[in-house]
């Protein structure tokens, strides 16, 4: 899938055996972003970055603390520095766009300690027009065959007390509501006790990544990481008075963060930069810092919409467990859902609660061995359901809830995925609810990062796609392993069914678009049309309008998008034509406008086709906006079908007021939208 790979220039600077000057500069291809690297008088590595005349990252230090070895910080010298330029265009297997340009300048600085033990490592910078990434490369070296990390001390010093959109630096989950504060006001510890969280561990005042910021002079930044392998997730410790973040790795109960054999490369530490918030969403920097696709055959990888025997459990219409007589995953119910999918252009069906063990899946300490992943309940004929789904051309999605008894799942991985392959099932949703067993580990630590990778690689061997819930955040490895389709890693739709107080606020998905979605696809499970959840949960509700809910299919990206509501709620519903028509794989994406937490409008063109889809959502203040249709090709006329908030629409008092109108449009025209409080708009544009 790689095309037009061009090594434009290679420049070896100071490539000789004696120590070299300690200050270096590298700029982005367009010259807009400049990174400086230098050693202080004490021999500590520092870097900074400027974007035009604005400070992206102020003077920031680098270093490591190890077990049974001195820290690696001061006393360094530069041995060699090389600058190269790279330019390619590659094609995504699936994604927000088909073609991606990967154009950067790289500075690779080799460092060593002046004194014994003389350890060596490299700092590698890649500078793009839309941001930068850097990582540490530890080569094989005499006397050191492995490293035990107690901390990574990478600093990210800001140019001021920026506005931040953040969530607590949790070692177990990402299911928190985002807050908006100045960096000096961030208090993650105060946010640790959220309703409806089954597991959470926040050891210090730190934030999860991606964390998005805006400087007072209008520069947007996002800090995250790319290519996370065999290493713990990075949270960012907050030093409010200094306006600084410092890497704080998720660890184990004994304080060790990671143990690695040499040679070893850390994940890339990333800083996306933009003058416009929407440019952060359009950036592909995280993907470009990952290696190309490792799978030779991707013909079985299929973006899709799916329904599920899932929402009915959250509404308490049925149960996961067979015990109690209200089991949802029966053969009869599954076939009815398959019929619904086949009739409504929904390509897949998720079935939860199909396998034995749900009577003791959560809240018990002895969860090891409770689930197996090949044995269905007696009222669910797995083979027959799989056969019927194939007959109806509906892809069955297997469900593997582990209840975080990870060793039980590890022991059955190959058997479970071999069963999927045998039955012609090419998709699995995994789950990791509860505290990790053994209790010395956390969801975001090195041990679990390696487990999640084993799952994806095992799935790939059996031609299975993975949609992972309660998993590690995305760091762009979907480029390398394109069967890793989507992740929950957010406070999703199910929170709306659990309690009114613990439900998602109106601005939550808007926050996600500018934070967690910058990492990669989100399985938010949209498509609820019965927004009041009556009669099942009359005291709960979804806190936005119907048009907003439809717009989520375009705004929140995932190659697997759910039609999450009950089939009976869709029958004859005016929202159903849009849900039938919207796609999940895109030729290109344009962010029209937006501001984190306030509003966002995005247009996407279907892959391999000419239709465009538009989604816009606003917080409780609402929004009036003009959308220029300049993303349409010139000289063509389009029919625009607009699903918009009605004149009385309001997220609280009248959420279902929606109008559906049609008009003829063309490039150069402007579409005026009125987004109600907590409202939105969704549209499909078809060439005439």
N, C-alpha and C positions, 0 to 999 in steps of 0.2 A: 504493500500500500504506500510505500514511500516513493516520492517522485522528486525530480529536479533537485538533487542534493548537490550543493556547491560549496566547497571550501574556498572562500573568497580570498583570504589572506592568512598567512601564518607568520608571526614575528616572534622570534626567540630573543628575549632581552636579558642581558646580564647572565647568559648561560655559561658560566665558568665555575671553577671549583672554589674560589675564594668567596667569602661573604660579600654581599652586594648592598647597594643603597636600599633603604628601608621604606621608601615612600613611592607609591605607584597610583596611577589613575587609569580608569577605563570608562568609556562612555557608550551609551546605547547607539545602535546604527543611525538613528536620526539625530544624535547629539543632544537630545533633550534631557536625558538622565545621566548623571555622572557619579561614579563611585570612586572614593578615595580609600586606599589601604596603606597603613604605615605601622611602624613599630615605635613605641614610646621610648624615651631615654632608658627606661628600665627593661626594655625588650619585650613589652607586652603588645600583642596584636590589637589594632584598632581599625575601625572603618567608619565611613560616613557616606551619605548620598544626598545629592541635590537634584531637584527637578526644575530646570530653568533657574530662576532666582530664589526658589523656595526650598526650604530644608525638608527633605523626606526623612532622613535619619541623621540625627546629630551624632557627635563623637560617641562611639560605642565600643566597649571592650569585648574580648573573646578569651575563652579559657575553659579548662576542665579540671574536675577533682576526681581522683581515682581511689580505689581501695588498695591498700598496701603498696602505694606508690606516691611520690610527691605530686602536687598539682602541676598541671601543664599550663603555665600562664606567662610568667616573666622569664627573662633571660634568653629570649629567642633571637635568632638572626636569620636573615634571608639568604638562602642558598641559590635560588634560581627563581626567575619569574618569566612566564611566557604569556603572550597575548595572541589569540586567534579570533577569527571571524567565521561564523557559520550561517548558512542560509539554505533552507529546504522548504518544500511544500508537501504536506502529507495529507492523506485522506482518512477521516475518522470512520471506523467501522459503523458507528451510529453516533448521534450526538446533536449538539446545538447547531452545528454547521458541518458541511461536507469537507471543505478544504481548509486547512490550517497552515498558516505561514509560521515557521520556526526560525527566527532571525535574531541572532544575538552576537555580542562580542564577549569573549571569555578571558579572564585573567586568572592564571594558575600560579600561585605563589608557594614555593617549597620552603618550609621553615624547619629549623632544628634548634635544640637547646645548645647554648655555648658550652655549658658544663655538663658533667656526667649526670644522668645516664645518656645524654645526647639523643633523646628521642626525636623522631621526625614526624611531621605531618604537613599536609598541604591545605591551603584555603583556596577554594575554587569559586570565583564569581562568574555568573552569567548575567549580562545586562541587556535587557530587551527594551523596546520603546515603551512598553507598558509596565515595567517593573524590573525587579532583580531577584535572583536566587543565589545563595551561596551555601556550600557544604564543606565539611571537613573530611579529608581523605587520609587515612592512616595506612601507609604502605607496610608490607612485610619488612621487618628489620631485626637485626641481630639482638638477641637478649630479650625480646618482647614478642611473645606469640599470641597474647590475648590482653584485653583491657576490661576492667571492671569499673563501670562508671558510677560514681556517687552523685555527680551533678555535671550538667553542661551549663556554662556560665556565659552564654551569648547574650549580649545586651542589645536592646532596641531603644535608643534614646530619642525622644521626640523633640521637635523644634518649639514646643509650647504645650500648654494645657489643653490639648485637643478635646473635642467632643467625641465620645466613644459610644458605639453600639456593641454591647458585650453581654456575655452570660458567664456564670461562675466557672472557674477552672476545676471541673469535676473529673475525677479519675475513673468514674464509672459510667456516666451518662451525659448526653447532650440535650436532655429533654427539659430544659429550663426556658422560661420566658426571657427575652432580651430586654435589657435596660438601656437607657440613654443618660449618660452623665459625662461631666468632665473627667478626665483621667484622675485628677486629684480627688475626686469624689467616689471612685469605685470602691465598693465594700462587698467583696464576694462572700465573705463569711456570713454576712447578714442575709444573703439570698439562699443559703443552703437548705432551708427547710421549706420546700415547696410541696403543695398537696399532690397526692397521687404518684409519688415517686417511690418505686419499690426498692431502689438501691441508690445511694449517693455517697460520695466521699470527697469532700473539699477540704484539704489539709491546711490551706493558707490562702491569703488574699491574692488570687490569681484568676485569670480569665481563660476560657477555652478559645481556641482558634477555629475558624477565622474570626478575627476581631477587626471591625471596620472603624475608621476614624476620619474626622474632618478637621483640618486646621482652620484657624481664624482667617487665614488668607486664602481659603477656598481650595486647598489641596486635599484630595481624598486618598486614603491609604488603607490597605488591608494586609495584615500580618497572618501568615499561615505557614504550611510546610508542604513539601512535595516528595513523592517517592519514599514513603515510610515503609521500610522493611527491617525486620530483626532489630528493632529499636523501639523504645517507648514513645507514646504520643507526647508532644510538647504542649504544655500550657504556658502561660506567660505571667510570671510573678509581677505584681504591681508595686512600683515605688512612686506613689502619687506626688509627693513634694518634688521629686527629681524629674517627673514626667518621663518615667522610664519603665520599660518592661525588661525582664530577664527570663530566659528560658528556664522552665521548671518542669522536669520530666516526670511523667507518671511512673511510680515505682512499685516496689514490693513492700511487704510489712517489715522486712529486715533493713530497709533503707537503701538497698542496691537498686539502681535504675536499669542497668543493662550490663550484660556480659557478652563480649564479642570476640571472635577470633580474627586475627589479622591475615591479609589486608581487609580493610573495612571502610566503607563510605557512610557517613551519616546521611539522614534525609536532608533535602534542600530546605533552608530557611528562606521564606519568600516574603517579598514586599511588593505588592501591586500599587501603582500610583496612577492618578488620573485627575484631570481638571473637572471632570463631570462624573457624577456618581454612577450613571449608567454605563460608563466605559469599564468600570470594574466588572460588571456582569458580562460584557462582551470580551473581556480578556481571556486568553487561552494559555497564560503563562504557566499555570500549574500543570496542565497537560504537556506542554512543551518541555518541562523538566523531567519527564518520565521517558523511559525507553520505548521503542516502537513495539507494535503488536507481536507477541510471541506465538500466537496461534496460527497455524497454517490454514486450517479450514474454519471459516466462520459462517458457513452457510446455515448452520442451525441456530445462530444467534438472531433473535427476532424481537425487535421492539414491539410493544403491544399495549392495548387497553385490556383491563381485566376486571371481572367482578369477583365476588367472594362470599363464601359462607364464613362471615367474619363480623360484619356490622351487626348482624342479628344477635351475636353473643354479647357485644358491647351494649346493646339495647336491652339485654336480658330477655329477649324473645326465645332464645334457645341457649344451650350450654355447650362448652367444649367437651365436657365429660359425658359419657353415656349414662353413668349412674344418675338417677333422679328422673329419668323418663322424658327429658326435653332435649335430647341430643340433636345437634344441628347437622352434623356430617353423616347423614344417612344416604344410602344409594338413591332413594326416591328424591330427596331434596337436591342432591347433586345433579341428577338428571334434569330436574326442573330448572336449575340455574343454567345448565348447559344449553337448554332450549332457549332461555332468555338471551344468553350471549349470542347464539347463532342467529337469532332474529334481529339483533340490534348492533351488528358490526362491532362486537366486543370479542376480542380474539382469544382471551384466556379466562380461566376460572381457578381461583385459589380456594382450596378446601382446608380449613383448620379444624382440629379436633378429630381427625380421621383415625389416628393411631392410639393404641392403648397407653395409659399412664396419666391421663389428665386428672384423675382423682387426687393425685399427690404431686402436682407439678410445681406448686409455689407455696411458700410459707412453711415448708418442712426442711429440716436440716439433712435428712437422709434421702436426698434427691438422686444420688448416684444410682444408676441402673433402673430408675423408674420408667423412663421412656425407652422404647426401641423404635426404630425408624423403618421397619418393614412389616410390622404386624398391625393390621387394621382392627377396629372394633367389629364385633359380629354383624352389626347392622350396616356396615359399609363394605360393599364388594369392590375393592380397589381395582381388580382386573376388569370388571364389567364397566365401572365408571370410566376407566382409561379407554376402553374400547369404544364406548358410546361417545366420549369426547372426540376421539379421532374420526368417528363416523360423521360427526357434526362439524368437523374442522375447527374445533375449539381446543386450544392448548391447555392441558391440565397443569396446574402449578402445585407441586408437592409442598407440604409444610413440615419443617423440622424445628420445633421448639425444643431447645435443650434444657430450659430452666437453669441455665448456667452450670449444669453438671457437665463440664467441658470434657473431662476424660471419658465419660460415657459416650459422648458423641464422637470423639476422636477414635475410639475403638471400633465404631461402626461406620466410619466415613465411607470406606470403599464399598462395603456391602450396601449401604443406603443409596449411594449414587449409582451403583451397578443395577439396583432395582429400577431406578428411574430410567436408565438407558434401556433396560429390558422392556419396559412398558411404553417406550417412546415418549417419555416425559422429559422435556428439555428446560424446565425451570423449577427452582426451589426457593421458597422464602424461609430463611433461617431466623431464629429468635434466641435471645439470651437474657430473658427476664430473671431478675434476682441477683443476689450476690454470687460472685464467682466461687466455685468449689475447685481447688482448695482455697481456703480463706486468706491465704497469704498473697493472693493475686487480685488484680483489678482489671476491669474491662479494657482500659487504655494502656496497660503495661506491655512490656516486651513479650511476655509469655503469651498473652492473648493476641497481640499483633501477629505473632508467628502462627497461632492457631487459625486465625481468620485467613491467612495466606494459604495454609494447608487446605482449608475448605475450598477456596477458589481454584486451586490447582487440581485438587481431586475432582471437583465438578467439571473442570475443563477436559480432563481425561475421559470423562463419561458424557461429554457434550451436553452439559447442563449449565444454564444461566443461574446466577445467584442474585437475589434481592434480600439484603441482610438488614435485620432490625436489631436494635441494641448492640450495634457493632462499633468498630473503630471508624472515625471520620474518614471521609474521602481525601486522598492526597494525590489524585490523578492517575492511580495505577490502572484505571479503566482503559487507558491507552495501551498498556502492556498486556493486560488481561481483560479483554473486552467482554468476557462473560460475567464480569462483576458489574451488573447492570445498574443497581440503585441501592440506596441505603436509607434507613429511617433517619437516624442521627439528629433528629429534631423532635420537638414537642408537637406531635402530629394530631390528626383529626380525632383520634379516639379519646383524647382528653376532653373533647366537647361532650362526650357521652357519659363521662364519669361523674362530674359534678359541675354545678353552675359556677361555684367559686374557683374551681380548678380548671375551668375551660380556657380556651385560647382567646386572648383579647383581639379586638378588631384589627389592630395594627400588626399582629404577630406574623402573618405570612408576608407582609411588606418588609418587616425586619429580616425574615429569612432570605428574601430575594437578594439582599445586600450583604448578607453575612454567610450563613451556612451554605447557601446555594453557590457561593463563589468557590467552594471546595469541590462541588460536583452534584450529581443528580440527587433528588430528595423524593422519597416515597411518602408523600404527605397524605395520600388517599383522599382526593377530592371527590366531588360528585354528589354530595348530600343535597337532596332537593326538599326533603321534609325537615326544614330547618328548626322547627320547634320540637322535634323528636317525639311528638305525641302519636299514639297514646302511651308509648313505652316509658319515656323519661320526661314527663310533662314539666318537671321543674328544671330541666336542662335545655340548652339550645345552642345553635351555631350562631356566633355573634357577628354576622355580616349578611348582606343581601344575597338573593338568588343569583343576580347577575355577577356579583363578586365571586360566588362559588364557581360559576362557569369559567370566569376569567382565570381562575387558578390553573386550569389545564394548559394555559399558555404561559402564565407568569412563572409558576413553579415548575422547573424542568425535571422531567424524568422520562427515560425511554419506556418505562412501564408505569402507566397511569391507571388508577382504579376508578371504576364507576361504583362508588362505595355503598350507595344506599340499597335498600331492599328492592327487589324487582317489582313488587306491587306498587311502590311509590313512583316508579318511572312510567307506568302505564298511562298513556295519553297525556303525559306531562309536556308543557311547552318547552322545557329545557332539553328534552330528549333528542330532538334533531341535531342540536349542537354537539351533544355527547356522542352521538353516532358518528358524526362527521369529523370531529377533531382527531388529529394524528399525534404520534409520539416521537417522530424522527424528522429531523429538519435539514433543509438545504442551507439556510442561513438564518441568522437572528439579528434583529435590530432593536436596541433599547431606545424607545422614543424619548422618554424623560422619566425622572424619578428622584426621590429623596428618601433615604432610609427611614422607615417608620411612618412616612407621610403618604406617599403614593408612588406608583410605578406603572408604566405602560410599555408593553413589549409586543413586537410583531415578529412572526416567524413564518418562513416559507416551507411548505412540506417538501421533504426530500423526494427528488425525482418527479415533482409535479409543479403546477403553476398556482395552486391555491395558497393564499396567505391567511393566517389566523392572527387575531389581535386580542390582547387581554390587558385590561387596566383596572386597578383597584386603589381604593383610598381609605384612609383611617376615619375616625369619627367626625372629623371636620369636613369630610367630603372634598370634592375638587371639581372645578370647571377647567377644562383643558382643551386645547386645539391640537389635533393630530394631523400633521402634514403627511399626505400619502405619497411622499417622494421615494418610499421604498419600492413602489410598484414600477414595473418597466414602462418606459415611455411608449406611447402609441397604442396602448391596449385599454379596453374598457372592461370594467369588472362589475359584477353584481355583489353588493355588500349587504349581508344579512346581519343585522345588529340586534344583539340581546342586551338591552339597556335597562337601567333603573327607571321605573315608572315615576310619574309626577308625585306620588305619595310615598315613594320608597324611603325607608329608614331602617337601619339594621335592627333597631330595638322595637319600634312600633309597627312597622309594616315591611318585613323583610322579603316577602314574596311578590311585591309589586314589580312586575317586569313587562316591558314592551318588546315586541319583535317586529322590526321594520325592514324594508328592503329599499335599496336605491342603487342607481347606476353611478359609478365613480371612475376616476382615472388619476394617473400620476399628476401631481401638481395641485390637486384639490386638497381642501382641508376638512377634516371631520371634527365637528364640535361635540364634545362629550360633557355631560353633566353627571358626575359620580355623586350619588347621594351620600349622606353620612354613613360610613361603613359600607359603601356601595362600590359598584364596578360596572364594567362593560365588557362584553365578549363579541367578537365578530368573525365571520368567515367571508373572505373575498374570493369570488370565483371568476375566472376569465370568461368573457362573453365571446 
